[in-house]
Amino acid sequence: MPAKTPRLSQPEFIGLTAMIIASVAFAVDSMLPAMNDIAAELSPDAPNQAQLIITSFVLGMGAGTLFTGPLSDTFGRRPVIFGGFAIYFAGALLAWAAPSLELVLLARLLQGLGAAGPRVAVLALVRDQFEGRRMAQIMSFVMMVFTLVPAAAPLVGTAIIAVAGWRGIFFAYMIWAIFVCTWFGLRQPETLPQASRRPFHPGSLMRGTVEILTNRTVALTIAVLALVFGMLFATLSTIQPMFDVTFDAAGTFPYWFAGISLVAAGASFLNARVVVRLGMRLVVRITLTAQLVLSLSMAGIVITGLLSGTAYFAAFLFWIQTMFFMLGLTIGNLNALGMEPLGHLAGLGASVISAVATVSAVVIAVPIGLAFDGTPLSLAAGTALCCALALALMRPLGTGEEDTA
């Protein structure tokens, strides 16, 4: 970045970056308390279909991620962030007005496409200004602020529903987009100078994508990452119905979710301490093995009826907590593993890995969510299967000695 380009103060830059990244978490987690109302109004005969309001957004975001990285390298960070938020706003407006679940889902798909722009371009914006340990430090601070949004989002969604109904949440997304865009537009200058921009050539992008996807290490890592994301999206799709239908705790769900999110944030700090000593591969393997055992145990509890009442709820809470904790010990490590062979294609590699893994994860998550039968069984069984497949795919990636340095 040219020296003449002014920088925001560190606290303001961290706060702004966190709010941009948090647009995704807000658009997902604030919808969780609304799924019962959406199902009752738009799909009363098939209430499980309301879960698709989560995965349709994620599908759009995953598809958009494939293009937003290269576009930000061509046109700059600011146009992609502004354009993404404009589409995000339009999707929220259309979802608010949509008279049927099918149209709401299409609008959410559009909103997800828009979210991909800020999600990718803001990371490139950070990299334009910082590198190495300094960038890692900034992103750690960003993630600390970011954690507050998914923790509070269901509470915010619940409050909005109480005042304006579930459609009012889409107005909140529009207000969020206006607020963040105004802050960003007034305070953050462009960080990619004209001389550093690269032409958008579909042919070269296609050749780069083929090279990325035919790399054995990258392909295996994407498959494992898709399974981990699939577990996450299936959990987000079914967690509110489980609290409501299985445990009759819909009223307290936002508070439980906030606690789970805050505790799970500690996984990233734990990973930062252990990954240098153990290596990325070993940490991922240990985590997936532990989750396989825990999910099989949860499935066994449901099938046998071994626990009931408070004990059953406590076991469920512990298991759900481990599900979210698992993410902090796997996603960052898997992204790093996938990027290892792609130093010459870093920007495109990040987009391709994220896009393919996210879209594939939706395909995994949707049938798990739709199989919800009023108990945690479908999620527990689906998670166990995903963990077993992921562990099998991790075997060819080596023992862990390669990444301990």
ABEGO torsion letter per residue (X at the ends): XBAABBBBBAAAAAAAAAAAAAAAAAAAAAAAAAAAAAAAAABAABAAAAAAAAAAAAAAAAAAAAAAAAAAAAAEAAAAAAAAAAAAAAAAAAAAABABAAAAAAAAAAAAAAAAAAAAAAAAAAAAABBEAAAAAAAAAAAAAAAAAAAAAAAAAAAAAAAAEAAAAAAAAAAAAAAAAAAAAAABBBABBAAABBBBBAAAAAAAAAAAAABAAAAAAAAAAAAAAAAAAAAAAAAAAAAAAAAGAAAAAAAAAAAAAAAAAAAAAAAAAAAAAAEAAAAAAAAAAAAAAAAAAAAAAAAAGABBEAAAAAAAAAAAAAAAAAAAAAAAAAAAAAAAAAAAAAAAAAAAAAAAAAAAAAAAAAAAAAABAGBAAAAAAAAAAAAAAAAAAAAAAEAGAAAAX
